Amino acid sequence: MKILAFGRLNELVGSSQIEIDTVNSVQELRHELNRLFPQLEREVFAIAVNKVVVTDELNLDNNSEVALLPPFSGG
């Protein structure tokens, strides 16, 4: 599945887009991201699937649009 990384997370993973196909849930995705990019373990970020911020319990499929979102504030 295609994973988009925004803001500081883009810098930490070295790209605005990465591919990961070995996960079935958001929780598995977090574990795989931490394995591939250990620097993410210290970061606070949300995961959105199909443009909705989700919890780690959500199941994923290869057609999901996934985004890693750093903390942000409005004004």
Buried (B, 14 or more C-beta within 10 A) or exposed (E): BBBBBBEEBBEBBEEEEBEBEEBEBBBBBBEBBBEEBEEBEEBEBEBBBEEEEBEEEBEBEEEBEBBBBBEEEEE
